[in-house]
Amino acid sequence: MSVGDKFSNKAEELKGRAKEAVGSATDDDDLKNEGRADQASSAAKKGAEKVKDKANEVAEKLTGDD
C-alpha cells in the first residue's frame, strides 16, 4: 500500500467519523449513515490493499525478486 493510499484511506475514515458524530449530535440519521458508509468504504479499501500487498510478497518470494 502506498503512503498516498494510506493517507487517503485514513482521511476518508476520519471524515466518516466526523460525519457520524455530527449526525449523532444533530439527530441527522442521513448524515450519520453517510459517515458510517465512508468508514466502511475506507475499511474495505484497506482490506483490499492488504490482500494486494500480501499477494505481491508471495509473488516476490516465488520469483526470488526481493
N, CA, C and O atoms as a Maestro MAE file, in Angstrom:
{
 s_m_m2io_version
 :::
 2.0.0
}

f_m_ct {
 s_m_title
 :::
 protein
 m_atom[264] {
  # First column is atom index #
  i_m_mmod_type
  r_m_x_coord
  r_m_y_coord
  r_m_z_coord
  i_m_residue_number
  s_m_chain_name
  s_m_pdb_residue_name
  s_m_pdb_atom_name
  i_m_atomic_number
  :::
  1 25 0.859 -1.160 0.000 1 A "MET " " N  " 7
  2 3 0.000 0.000 0.000 1 A "MET " " CA " 6
  3 2 0.906 1.224 0.000 1 A "MET " " C  " 6
  4 15 1.813 1.339 0.825 1 A "MET " " O  " 8
  5 25 0.659 2.111 -0.907 2 A "SER " " N  " 7
  6 3 1.480 3.312 -0.968 2 A "SER " " CA " 6
  7 2 1.103 4.272 0.156 2 A "SER " " C  " 6
  8 15 0.012 4.197 0.721 2 A "SER " " O  " 8
  9 25 2.014 5.156 0.459 3 A "VAL " " N  " 7
  10 3 1.780 6.139 1.514 3 A "VAL " " CA " 6
  11 2 0.580 7.020 1.145 3 A "VAL " " C  " 6
  12 15 -0.232 7.362 2.005 3 A "VAL " " O  " 8
  13 25 0.478 7.378 -0.116 4 A "GLY " " N  " 7
  14 3 -0.651 8.199 -0.563 4 A "GLY " " CA " 6
  15 2 -1.986 7.504 -0.338 4 A "GLY " " C  " 6
  16 15 -2.965 8.134 0.064 4 A "GLY " " O  " 8
  17 25 -2.017 6.191 -0.603 5 A "ASP " " N  " 7
  18 3 -3.246 5.421 -0.377 5 A "ASP " " CA " 6
  19 2 -3.591 5.368 1.101 5 A "ASP " " C  " 6
  20 15 -4.756 5.488 1.480 5 A "ASP " " O  " 8
  21 25 -2.568 5.188 1.937 6 A "LYS " " N  " 7
  22 3 -2.805 5.140 3.380 6 A "LYS " " CA " 6
  23 2 -3.385 6.457 3.878 6 A "LYS " " C  " 6
  24 15 -4.339 6.466 4.656 6 A "LYS " " O  " 8
  25 25 -2.803 7.575 3.424 7 A "PHE " " N  " 7
  26 3 -3.313 8.883 3.837 7 A "PHE " " CA " 6
  27 2 -4.741 9.100 3.344 7 A "PHE " " C  " 6
  28 15 -5.589 9.617 4.071 7 A "PHE " " O  " 8
  29 25 -4.989 8.704 2.117 8 A "SER " " N  " 7
  30 3 -6.323 8.876 1.542 8 A "SER " " CA " 6
  31 2 -7.360 8.058 2.310 8 A "SER " " C  " 6
  32 15 -8.445 8.553 2.618 8 A "SER " " O  " 8
  33 25 -7.025 6.816 2.614 9 A "ASN " " N  " 7
  34 3 -7.950 5.960 3.358 9 A "ASN " " CA " 6
  35 2 -8.185 6.492 4.760 9 A "ASN " " C  " 6
  36 15 -9.314 6.480 5.248 9 A "ASN " " O  " 8
  37 25 -7.121 6.960 5.413 10 A "LYS " " N  " 7
  38 3 -7.266 7.488 6.766 10 A "LYS " " CA " 6
  39 2 -8.113 8.758 6.743 10 A "LYS " " C  " 6
  40 15 -8.941 8.967 7.630 10 A "LYS " " O  " 8
  41 25 -7.910 9.605 5.738 11 A "ALA " " N  " 7
  42 3 -8.707 10.834 5.615 11 A "ALA " " CA " 6
  43 2 -10.178 10.494 5.424 11 A "ALA " " C  " 6
  44 15 -11.050 11.134 6.011 11 A "ALA " " O  " 8
  45 25 -10.455 9.481 4.600 12 A "GLU " " N  " 7
  46 3 -11.846 9.070 4.378 12 A "GLU " " CA " 6
  47 2 -12.456 8.524 5.672 12 A "GLU " " C  " 6
  48 15 -13.614 8.802 5.984 12 A "GLU " " O  " 8
  49 25 -11.674 7.748 6.416 13 A "GLU " " N  " 7
  50 3 -12.151 7.208 7.682 13 A "GLU " " CA " 6
  51 2 -12.468 8.335 8.672 13 A "GLU " " C  " 6
  52 15 -13.522 8.336 9.309 13 A "GLU " " O  " 8
  53 25 -11.554 9.282 8.790 14 A "LEU " " N  " 7
  54 3 -11.760 10.392 9.730 14 A "LEU " " CA " 6
  55 2 -12.941 11.267 9.319 14 A "LEU " " C  " 6
  56 15 -13.699 11.743 10.164 14 A "LEU " " O  " 8
  57 25 -13.086 11.474 8.016 15 A "LYS " " N  " 7
  58 3 -14.230 12.240 7.515 15 A "LYS " " CA " 6
  59 2 -15.521 11.512 7.874 15 A "LYS " " C  " 6
  60 15 -16.502 12.139 8.275 15 A "LYS " " O  " 8
  61 25 -15.518 10.208 7.733 16 A "GLY " " N  " 7
  62 3 -16.692 9.416 8.084 16 A "GLY " " CA " 6
  63 2 -17.011 9.497 9.563 16 A "GLY " " C  " 6
  64 15 -18.173 9.606 9.952 16 A "GLY " " O  " 8
  65 25 -15.976 9.443 10.386 17 A "ARG " " N  " 7
  66 3 -16.196 9.549 11.833 17 A "ARG " " CA " 6
  67 2 -16.794 10.909 12.188 17 A "ARG " " C  " 6
  68 15 -17.702 11.008 13.013 17 A "ARG " " O  " 8
  69 25 -16.268 11.953 11.550 18 A "ALA " " N  " 7
  70 3 -16.773 13.302 11.815 18 A "ALA " " CA " 6
  71 2 -18.235 13.420 11.393 18 A "ALA " " C  " 6
  72 15 -19.052 13.977 12.127 18 A "ALA " " O  " 8
  73 25 -18.562 12.903 10.220 19 A "LYS " " N  " 7
  74 3 -19.955 12.951 9.752 19 A "LYS " " CA " 6
  75 2 -20.872 12.196 10.703 19 A "LYS " " C  " 6
  76 15 -21.965 12.658 11.033 19 A "LYS " " O  " 8
  77 25 -20.414 11.032 11.136 20 A "GLU " " N  " 7
  78 3 -21.236 10.237 12.049 20 A "GLU " " CA " 6
  79 2 -21.446 10.989 13.365 20 A "GLU " " C  " 6
  80 15 -22.553 10.996 13.904 20 A "GLU " " O  " 8
  81 25 -20.401 11.616 13.879 21 A "ALA " " N  " 7
  82 3 -20.507 12.352 15.136 21 A "ALA " " CA " 6
  83 2 -21.443 13.552 15.000 21 A "ALA " " C  " 6
  84 15 -22.261 13.802 15.885 21 A "ALA " " O  " 8
  85 25 -21.328 14.285 13.911 22 A "VAL " " N  " 7
  86 3 -22.202 15.437 13.689 22 A "VAL " " CA " 6
  87 2 -23.635 14.957 13.495 22 A "VAL " " C  " 6
  88 15 -24.571 15.571 14.009 22 A "VAL " " O  " 8
  89 25 -23.808 13.884 12.769 23 A "GLY " " N  " 7
  90 3 -25.147 13.328 12.571 23 A "GLY " " CA " 6
  91 2 -25.774 12.892 13.881 23 A "GLY " " C  " 6
  92 15 -26.972 13.080 14.091 23 A "GLY " " O  " 8
  93 25 -24.972 12.310 14.763 24 A "SER " " N  " 7
  94 3 -25.480 11.904 16.079 24 A "SER " " CA " 6
  95 2 -25.846 13.117 16.922 24 A "SER " " C  " 6
  96 15 -26.873 13.136 17.600 24 A "SER " " O  " 8
  97 25 -24.991 14.123 16.867 25 A "ALA " " N  " 7
  98 3 -25.222 15.330 17.680 25 A "ALA " " CA " 6
  99 2 -26.444 16.120 17.215 25 A "ALA " " C  " 6
  100 15 -27.108 16.777 18.016 25 A "ALA " " O  " 8
  101 25 -26.731 16.053 15.936 26 A "THR " " N  " 7
  102 3 -27.848 16.830 15.386 26 A "THR " " CA " 6
  103 2 -29.074 15.981 15.075 26 A "THR " " C  " 6
  104 15 -30.042 16.472 14.495 26 A "THR " " O  " 8
  105 25 -29.034 14.724 15.456 27 A "ASP " " N  " 7
  106 3 -30.123 13.782 15.157 27 A "ASP " " CA " 6
  107 2 -30.415 13.697 13.660 27 A "ASP " " C  " 6
  108 15 -31.567 13.575 13.244 27 A "ASP " " O  " 8
  109 25 -29.354 13.763 12.862 28 A "ASP " " N  " 7
  110 3 -29.467 13.652 11.403 28 A "ASP " " CA " 6
  111 2 -29.041 12.242 11.002 28 A "ASP " " C  " 6
  112 15 -27.856 11.964 10.823 28 A "ASP " " O  " 8
  113 25 -30.026 11.363 10.866 29 A "ASP " " N  " 7
  114 3 -29.730 9.958 10.559 29 A "ASP " " CA " 6
  115 2 -29.059 9.791 9.202 29 A "ASP " " C  " 6
  116 15 -28.214 8.911 9.034 29 A "ASP " " O  " 8
  117 25 -29.427 10.629 8.228 30 A "ASP " " N  " 7
  118 3 -28.807 10.522 6.905 30 A "ASP " " CA " 6
  119 2 -27.307 10.816 6.978 30 A "ASP " " C  " 6
  120 15 -26.502 10.100 6.383 30 A "ASP " " O  " 8
  121 25 -26.939 11.855 7.696 31 A "LEU " " N  " 7
  122 3 -25.529 12.215 7.825 31 A "LEU " " CA " 6
  123 2 -24.783 11.149 8.626 31 A "LEU " " C  " 6
  124 15 -23.648 10.800 8.301 31 A "LEU " " O  " 8
  125 25 -25.419 10.643 9.659 32 A "LYS " " N  " 7
  126 3 -24.804 9.587 10.469 32 A "LYS " " CA " 6
  127 2 -24.545 8.350 9.605 32 A "LYS " " C  " 6
  128 15 -23.468 7.758 9.676 32 A "LYS " " O  " 8
  129 25 -25.514 7.966 8.803 33 A "ASN " " N  " 7
  130 3 -25.358 6.792 7.934 33 A "ASN " " CA " 6
  131 2 -24.324 7.036 6.839 33 A "ASN " " C  " 6
  132 15 -23.589 6.124 6.459 33 A "ASN " " O  " 8
  133 25 -24.268 8.260 6.338 34 A "GLU " " N  " 7
  134 3 -23.261 8.601 5.333 34 A "GLU " " CA " 6
  135 2 -21.860 8.463 5.938 34 A "GLU " " C  " 6
  136 15 -20.939 7.978 5.280 34 A "GLU " " O  " 8
  137 25 -21.709 8.888 7.178 35 A "GLY " " N  " 7
  138 3 -20.434 8.744 7.868 35 A "GLY " " CA " 6
  139 2 -20.047 7.291 8.041 35 A "GLY " " C  " 6
  140 15 -18.891 6.916 7.842 35 A "GLY " " O  " 8
  141 25 -21.014 6.482 8.410 36 A "ARG " " N  " 7
  142 3 -20.746 5.044 8.561 36 A "ARG " " CA " 6
  143 2 -20.349 4.424 7.229 36 A "ARG " " C  " 6
  144 15 -19.471 3.563 7.173 36 A "ARG " " O  " 8
  145 25 -20.996 4.864 6.163 37 A "ALA " " N  " 7
  146 3 -20.675 4.343 4.835 37 A "ALA " " CA " 6
  147 2 -19.247 4.737 4.432 37 A "ALA " " C  " 6
  148 15 -18.518 3.935 3.850 37 A "ALA " " O  " 8
  149 25 -18.858 5.975 4.747 38 A "ASP " " N  " 7
  150 3 -17.492 6.411 4.447 38 A "ASP " " CA " 6
  151 2 -16.476 5.541 5.188 38 A "ASP " " C  " 6
  152 15 -15.453 5.148 4.626 38 A "ASP " " O  " 8
  153 25 -16.769 5.248 6.450 39 A "GLN " " N  " 7
  154 3 -15.864 4.418 7.240 39 A "GLN " " CA " 6
  155 2 -15.788 2.993 6.687 39 A "GLN " " C  " 6
  156 15 -14.713 2.395 6.643 39 A "GLN " " O  " 8
  157 25 -16.926 2.460 6.270 40 A "ALA " " N  " 7
  158 3 -16.958 1.109 5.708 40 A "ALA " " CA " 6
  159 2 -16.179 1.058 4.395 40 A "ALA " " C  " 6
  160 15 -15.468 0.090 4.125 40 A "ALA " " O  " 8
  161 25 -16.313 2.094 3.590 41 A "SER " " N  " 7
  162 3 -15.587 2.165 2.329 41 A "SER " " CA " 6
  163 2 -14.079 2.196 2.583 41 A "SER " " C  " 6
  164 15 -13.312 1.515 1.902 41 A "SER " " O  " 8
  165 25 -13.670 2.982 3.559 42 A "SER " " N  " 7
  166 3 -12.265 3.070 3.914 42 A "SER " " CA " 6
  167 2 -11.737 1.713 4.382 42 A "SER " " C  " 6
  168 15 -10.646 1.297 3.991 42 A "SER " " O  " 8
  169 25 -12.503 1.039 5.206 43 A "ALA " " N  " 7
  170 3 -12.095 -0.278 5.721 43 A "ALA " " CA " 6
  171 2 -11.968 -1.291 4.589 43 A "ALA " " C  " 6
  172 15 -11.044 -2.104 4.581 43 A "ALA " " O  " 8
  173 25 -12.883 -1.243 3.646 44 A "ALA " " N  " 7
  174 3 -12.833 -2.165 2.510 44 A "ALA " " CA " 6
  175 2 -11.586 -1.907 1.665 44 A "ALA " " C  " 6
  176 15 -10.927 -2.846 1.218 44 A "ALA " " O  " 8
  177 25 -11.270 -0.642 1.451 45 A "LYS " " N  " 7
  178 3 -10.074 -0.298 0.676 45 A "LYS " " CA " 6
  179 2 -8.808 -0.758 1.386 45 A "LYS " " C  " 6
  180 15 -7.881 -1.271 0.760 45 A "LYS " " O  " 8
  181 25 -8.783 -0.567 2.710 46 A "LYS " " N  " 7
  182 3 -7.620 -1.022 3.485 46 A "LYS " " CA " 6
  183 2 -7.460 -2.534 3.356 46 A "LYS " " C  " 6
  184 15 -6.352 -3.034 3.164 46 A "LYS " " O  " 8
  185 25 -8.562 -3.248 3.462 47 A "GLY " " N  " 7
  186 3 -8.521 -4.702 3.339 47 A "GLY " " CA " 6
  187 2 -8.028 -5.151 1.985 47 A "GLY " " C  " 6
  188 15 -7.215 -6.070 1.888 47 A "GLY " " O  " 8
  189 25 -8.511 -4.511 0.942 48 A "ALA " " N  " 7
  190 3 -8.088 -4.860 -0.414 48 A "ALA " " CA " 6
  191 2 -6.602 -4.577 -0.614 48 A "ALA " " C  " 6
  192 15 -5.898 -5.356 -1.256 48 A "ALA " " O  " 8
  193 25 -6.130 -3.468 -0.065 49 A "GLU " " N  " 7
  194 3 -4.718 -3.140 -0.193 49 A "GLU " " CA " 6
  195 2 -3.844 -4.135 0.561 49 A "GLU " " C  " 6
  196 15 -2.757 -4.478 0.096 49 A "GLU " " O  " 8
  197 25 -4.307 -4.605 1.729 50 A "LYS " " N  " 7
  198 3 -3.543 -5.596 2.481 50 A "LYS " " CA " 6
  199 2 -3.438 -6.904 1.704 50 A "LYS " " C  " 6
  200 15 -2.376 -7.527 1.666 50 A "LYS " " O  " 8
  201 25 -4.534 -7.314 1.090 51 A "VAL " " N  " 7
  202 3 -4.518 -8.537 0.274 51 A "VAL " " CA " 6
  203 2 -3.554 -8.367 -0.898 51 A "VAL " " C  " 6
  204 15 -2.782 -9.273 -1.212 51 A "VAL " " O  " 8
  205 25 -3.602 -7.222 -1.529 52 A "LYS " " N  " 7
  206 3 -2.715 -6.944 -2.655 52 A "LYS " " CA " 6
  207 2 -1.253 -6.974 -2.209 52 A "LYS " " C  " 6
  208 15 -0.406 -7.540 -2.900 52 A "LYS " " O  " 8
  209 25 -0.954 -6.367 -1.059 53 A "ASP " " N  " 7
  210 3 0.413 -6.362 -0.540 53 A "ASP " " CA " 6
  211 2 0.901 -7.779 -0.251 53 A "ASP " " C  " 6
  212 15 2.035 -8.125 -0.581 53 A "ASP " " O  " 8
  213 25 0.053 -8.592 0.360 54 A "LYS " " N  " 7
  214 3 0.429 -9.977 0.661 54 A "LYS " " CA " 6
  215 2 0.661 -10.773 -0.623 54 A "LYS " " C  " 6
  216 15 1.601 -11.564 -0.706 54 A "LYS " " O  " 8
  217 25 -0.188 -10.563 -1.613 55 A "ALA " " N  " 7
  218 3 -0.027 -11.263 -2.889 55 A "ALA " " CA " 6
  219 2 1.301 -10.880 -3.540 55 A "ALA " " C  " 6
  220 15 1.983 -11.729 -4.115 55 A "ALA " " O  " 8
  221 25 1.663 -9.604 -3.448 56 A "ASN " " N  " 7
  222 3 2.943 -9.167 -4.005 56 A "ASN " " CA " 6
  223 2 4.118 -9.797 -3.252 56 A "ASN " " C  " 6
  224 15 5.116 -10.175 -3.866 56 A "ASN " " O  " 8
  225 25 4.004 -9.912 -1.919 57 A "GLU " " N  " 7
  226 3 5.051 -10.554 -1.124 57 A "GLU " " CA " 6
  227 2 5.244 -12.014 -1.545 57 A "GLU " " C  " 6
  228 15 6.371 -12.478 -1.718 57 A "GLU " " O  " 8
  229 25 4.139 -12.717 -1.703 58 A "VAL " " N  " 7
  230 3 4.208 -14.117 -2.112 58 A "VAL " " CA " 6
  231 2 4.825 -14.242 -3.495 58 A "VAL " " C  " 6
  232 15 5.667 -15.107 -3.733 58 A "VAL " " O  " 8
  233 25 4.405 -13.381 -4.398 59 A "ALA " " N  " 7
  234 3 4.946 -13.419 -5.760 59 A "ALA " " CA " 6
  235 2 6.458 -13.160 -5.759 59 A "ALA " " C  " 6
  236 15 7.207 -13.806 -6.492 59 A "ALA " " O  " 8
  237 25 6.896 -12.208 -4.926 60 A "GLU " " N  " 7
  238 3 8.327 -11.917 -4.838 60 A "GLU " " CA " 6
  239 2 9.102 -13.113 -4.296 60 A "GLU " " C  " 6
  240 15 10.204 -13.401 -4.764 60 A "GLU " " O  " 8
  241 25 8.535 -13.813 -3.310 61 A "LYS " " N  " 7
  242 3 9.209 -14.982 -2.758 61 A "LYS " " CA " 6
  243 2 9.300 -16.105 -3.788 61 A "LYS " " C  " 6
  244 15 10.312 -16.800 -3.878 61 A "LYS " " O  " 8
  245 25 8.237 -16.272 -4.555 62 A "LEU " " N  " 7
  246 3 8.221 -17.337 -5.563 62 A "LEU " " CA " 6
  247 2 9.186 -17.063 -6.711 62 A "LEU " " C  " 6
  248 15 9.801 -17.987 -7.243 62 A "LEU " " O  " 8
  249 25 9.316 -15.812 -7.087 63 A "THR " " N  " 7
  250 3 10.170 -15.463 -8.207 63 A "THR " " CA " 6
  251 2 11.583 -15.096 -7.779 63 A "THR " " C  " 6
  252 15 12.480 -14.969 -8.613 63 A "THR " " O  " 8
  253 25 11.777 -14.923 -6.465 64 A "GLY " " N  " 7
  254 3 13.103 -14.566 -5.972 64 A "GLY " " CA " 6
  255 2 13.436 -13.102 -6.138 64 A "GLY " " C  " 6
  256 15 14.596 -12.718 -5.982 64 A "GLY " " O  " 8
  257 25 12.463 -12.276 -6.448 65 A "ASP " " N  " 7
  258 3 12.679 -10.837 -6.607 65 A "ASP " " CA " 6
  259 2 12.499 -10.145 -5.278 65 A "ASP " " C  " 6
  260 15 11.409 -9.660 -4.977 65 A "ASP " " O  " 8
  261 25 13.547 -10.088 -4.476 66 A "ASP " " N  " 7
  262 3 13.433 -9.454 -3.161 66 A "ASP " " CA " 6
  263 2 13.609 -8.002 -3.276 66 A "ASP " " C  " 6
  264 15 13.547 -7.291 -2.274 66 A "ASP " " O  " 8
  :::
 }
 m_bond[263] {
  # First column is bond index #
  i_m_from
  i_m_to
  i_m_order
  :::
  1 1 2 1
  2 2 3 1
  3 3 4 2
  4 3 5 1
  5 5 6 1
  6 6 7 1
  7 7 8 2
  8 7 9 1
  9 9 10 1
  10 10 11 1
  11 11 12 2
  12 11 13 1
  13 13 14 1
  14 14 15 1
  15 15 16 2
  16 15 17 1
  17 17 18 1
  18 18 19 1
  19 19 20 2
  20 19 21 1
  21 21 22 1
  22 22 23 1
  23 23 24 2
  24 23 25 1
  25 25 26 1
  26 26 27 1
  27 27 28 2
  28 27 29 1
  29 29 30 1
  30 30 31 1
  31 31 32 2
  32 31 33 1
  33 33 34 1
  34 34 35 1
  35 35 36 2
  36 35 37 1
  37 37 38 1
  38 38 39 1
  39 39 40 2
  40 39 41 1
  41 41 42 1
  42 42 43 1
  43 43 44 2
  44 43 45 1
  45 45 46 1
  46 46 47 1
  47 47 48 2
  48 47 49 1
  49 49 50 1
  50 50 51 1
  51 51 52 2
  52 51 53 1
  53 53 54 1
  54 54 55 1
  55 55 56 2
  56 55 57 1
  57 57 58 1
  58 58 59 1
  59 59 60 2
  60 59 61 1
  61 61 62 1
  62 62 63 1
  63 63 64 2
  64 63 65 1
  65 65 66 1
  66 66 67 1
  67 67 68 2
  68 67 69 1
  69 69 70 1
  70 70 71 1
  71 71 72 2
  72 71 73 1
  73 73 74 1
  74 74 75 1
  75 75 76 2
  76 75 77 1
  77 77 78 1
  78 78 79 1
  79 79 80 2
  80 79 81 1
  81 81 82 1
  82 82 83 1
  83 83 84 2
  84 83 85 1
  85 85 86 1
  86 86 87 1
  87 87 88 2
  88 87 89 1
  89 89 90 1
  90 90 91 1
  91 91 92 2
  92 91 93 1
  93 93 94 1
  94 94 95 1
  95 95 96 2
  96 95 97 1
  97 97 98 1
  98 98 99 1
  99 99 100 2
  100 99 101 1
  101 101 102 1
  102 102 103 1
  103 103 104 2
  104 103 105 1
  105 105 106 1
  106 106 107 1
  107 107 108 2
  108 107 109 1
  109 109 110 1
  110 110 111 1
  111 111 112 2
  112 111 113 1
  113 113 114 1
  114 114 115 1
  115 115 116 2
  116 115 117 1
  117 117 118 1
  118 118 119 1
  119 119 120 2
  120 119 121 1
  121 121 122 1
  122 122 123 1
  123 123 124 2
  124 123 125 1
  125 125 126 1
  126 126 127 1
  127 127 128 2
  128 127 129 1
  129 129 130 1
  130 130 131 1
  131 131 132 2
  132 131 133 1
  133 133 134 1
  134 134 135 1
  135 135 136 2
  136 135 137 1
  137 137 138 1
  138 138 139 1
  139 139 140 2
  140 139 141 1
  141 141 142 1
  142 142 143 1
  143 143 144 2
  144 143 145 1
  145 145 146 1
  146 146 147 1
  147 147 148 2
  148 147 149 1
  149 149 150 1
  150 150 151 1
  151 151 152 2
  152 151 153 1
  153 153 154 1
  154 154 155 1
  155 155 156 2
  156 155 157 1
  157 157 158 1
  158 158 159 1
  159 159 160 2
  160 159 161 1
  161 161 162 1
  162 162 163 1
  163 163 164 2
  164 163 165 1
  165 165 166 1
  166 166 167 1
  167 167 168 2
  168 167 169 1
  169 169 170 1
  170 170 171 1
  171 171 172 2
  172 171 173 1
  173 173 174 1
  174 174 175 1
  175 175 176 2
  176 175 177 1
  177 177 178 1
  178 178 179 1
  179 179 180 2
  180 179 181 1
  181 181 182 1
  182 182 183 1
  183 183 184 2
  184 183 185 1
  185 185 186 1
  186 186 187 1
  187 187 188 2
  188 187 189 1
  189 189 190 1
  190 190 191 1
  191 191 192 2
  192 191 193 1
  193 193 194 1
  194 194 195 1
  195 195 196 2
  196 195 197 1
  197 197 198 1
  198 198 199 1
  199 199 200 2
  200 199 201 1
  201 201 202 1
  202 202 203 1
  203 203 204 2
  204 203 205 1
  205 205 206 1
  206 206 207 1
  207 207 208 2
  208 207 209 1
  209 209 210 1
  210 210 211 1
  211 211 212 2
  212 211 213 1
  213 213 214 1
  214 214 215 1
  215 215 216 2
  216 215 217 1
  217 217 218 1
  218 218 219 1
  219 219 220 2
  220 219 221 1
  221 221 222 1
  222 222 223 1
  223 223 224 2
  224 223 225 1
  225 225 226 1
  226 226 227 1
  227 227 228 2
  228 227 229 1
  229 229 230 1
  230 230 231 1
  231 231 232 2
  232 231 233 1
  233 233 234 1
  234 234 235 1
  235 235 236 2
  236 235 237 1
  237 237 238 1
  238 238 239 1
  239 239 240 2
  240 239 241 1
  241 241 242 1
  242 242 243 1
  243 243 244 2
  244 243 245 1
  245 245 246 1
  246 246 247 1
  247 247 248 2
  248 247 249 1
  249 249 250 1
  250 250 251 1
  251 251 252 2
  252 251 253 1
  253 253 254 1
  254 254 255 1
  255 255 256 2
  256 255 257 1
  257 257 258 1
  258 258 259 1
  259 259 260 2
  260 259 261 1
  261 261 262 1
  262 262 263 1
  263 263 264 2
  :::
 }
}
